Amino acid sequence: MPNSPAAAPRRILVVEDEALIALDLEHRLTSLGYVVVDIATTAESALQRARELRPDLVLSDIMLRGTVDGTEAATAIASELSIPVVFLTGHSDPRTVQRAKDAEPFGYLVKPFKDNELTVALEVALLRHSLEARIRRAERFLAAILASLPDAVVTTDAEGRVRYLNELACQFAGLPAGAGLGQSLAELLPLESPDSWSELANRPASPEQDLGLRPPTGPRRSIEVGTAPLDSTVEGGGGRVWVIRDISERRRLEAERQRLIAELRATLDKVDTLRGLLPICGWCKNIRNDQGYWQNVESYLQAHSQAEFTHGICPACVQRQLAQLES
């Protein structure tokens, strides 16, 4: 049976403008364990009922009365509602088959068909739709992860053409989101150093890397690059994934730190440290310098330090001078 006892029966919308064929389909589907939610006779009513009922699958004849046929209805249902469509037709000529293929159905049955053929077509279509939905969810999940990374992520094929860029990589290239696909990585994100992207692929990332990125539009950036080969069994095998980190701010802070260190060293180089015993005359208070000459204290300190002096009279000297004037 197509539906296990624990699973809810699959709900089918039948689109058929021949009343007897529609009733026969309803009977056969019901006997196979499916639920027919409705029977639509035109493409317009099929789209409307699909919107209202949200069936698990649409089983539709290709040839329908009216200005819109089953292929147009199937395309609208698939794109708008993401509901799988299986076509029924009494024709297998190349033109009809091509029209069916253009609508990208999940199955195709040529009348007359047996119940087991109908079951296989429906179950394969439902399984395929389920797998594709899982793939789309995984792709959205992966895209969300890549979009949230603090680094630019790019994948290239074996010829170095870009196959994927996350939003930050587009910003690095100065392009709107989704642009740049198919371009050469070297053209999209040109390096201003002699290194080429192909050379970077052959050596590991290093903290000492100081690569300059200067795209045709957008600011210059200092970057670090990490890369790894893509699985050769994946479509487009032989390509690579690139992780590009903007280290412009880190480089700016490092340059500022080095500048401050250099200024500090230059300042320290100007400072002579006075150490050891300084021979001072007990009478005139002059200091004997390292050449053996006597020098007053102010001159000595100016020569051996960055000190500057202002002059005044201390209170004790003021008292002595007053005492001398009064005497």
Summary of the structure (lengths in Angstrom):
residues: 327
radius of gyration: 42.1
end to end distance: 133.0
largest distance: 144.2
contacts: 868
relative contact order: 0.06
helix: 42%
strand: 19%
